[in-house]
Amino acid sequence: MIKAITHIHTSYSYDCLVTPRRIVDRLAAAGVGLALVADHDTFAGSVEARRHAAESGAAVFIPLAAEIWTEWGDVILILDAPPLPDPASLRAWSDLQAYARSRGGLLWLPHPWSHHSHQKELAAGADVIEVFNARSTDEENAKAEQLCRRLGKTPGWGTDGHTLAECMATIVEYPGTEASLATLRSVGVCPVRRRTASSAVCLSQAVKGFRRARPGLLFGSIAMACVEWMRETCRAARRRR
């Protein structure tokens, strides 16, 4: 059995502050054997994570991946080795498909019912459909699972983690003993899956506002994070009664 964490962001994404080094160290300590690091429109996070794993002796397989913004929404391109393309050259879905096939890469469709259009076309060309995303609603995840089953695609489960705590909230188990790119094409199970708190999502938007010098987004997201945290605290207190 291979313990995996998939769809992880690092500080190379505009809405995350956790470095690839810290993520690799945390996952290695938890016995994770495969980590899918996919930052927004860059392979840099996965490259650095793979390099640190090799230098530190961590037994974590890290493919080279990026979450690329296409004309119809995000798609994760996963490769085994360089050379790496410029994500900006792969905005057209047809171009991204052709490139992935030419390189023997894998196409992972994340959160298909969140910030996407042409879901059926994307799903038909994808290798893996994310049937659970920790930042999606229950309804969105249910629709993704139905789409995956209808097309007979390989299911995937994504933490969409932007913090260390989020990364460990969704754990996937794949068959086998040695992780590789082929592992992600196999059918795993997801014994641990927890949705991300709304307050954490708001905080990642605040990070985006800070890093992109958008004060309205920064302070608005902080205010919303406080509101959501209070709601979550009240709900937790009621459950304990």
PyMOL commands that set and color helices and strands:
alter all, ss='L'
color gray80, all
select helices_A, chain A and resi 20-29+44-56+87-90+93-103+119-125+138-151+164-167+181-185+198-211+215-240
alter helices_A, ss='H'
color red, helices_A
select strands_A, chain A and resi 2-8+34-37+39-40+64-70+73-79+106-109+128-133+154-158+170-174+189-193
alter strands_A, ss='S'
color yellow, strands_A
deselect
rebuild
show_as cartoon
